[in-house]
């Protein structure tokens, strides 16, 4: 069966929640070196196909990205990331075949109302997966960037100032940063969603 085109939702200046899962729940990250390599590929792709990246969470068998496109190139972005990583993974572990489950999943997000909500969902993912007891302890999440915890692998990758300016009060980035950290911590007990809709929005936005 032919794959459905994504052109209808592949638009510039659009906020997306992107998820890619390992085939048959297979681990796509087996070693710290794999996470580092993926983040390097993400940086290289960002240079080739410019986009804004606000949050990221790398879980052993899948990953989440909060991306705002600058050109209608989401498919190119994800193709570049996944193809490069699969080549690395298969070479490193001497295997072949599909690493990822089908094509990537993406939601178009209502930036006006769900910008921080989506970011919180992504940054809490490792905690929900019981990978750590404290969200700031997880090395492969953008939360550490906003918490000002040194992370050389994410440095320069997350567009944190643009993210914080969107909700900053009169340009007070530091206040916005603290507000976001509290917003994430407040959501530890209330973010329980297991399946995301095609659009994260209200009916008017859809």
Beta strands, then each sheet from edge to edge (+ up, - down):
strand 1: 15-21
strand 2: 51-59
strand 3: 62-69
strand 4: 105-109
strand 5: 199-200
sheet 1: 2+ 3- 1+ 4- 5-
end
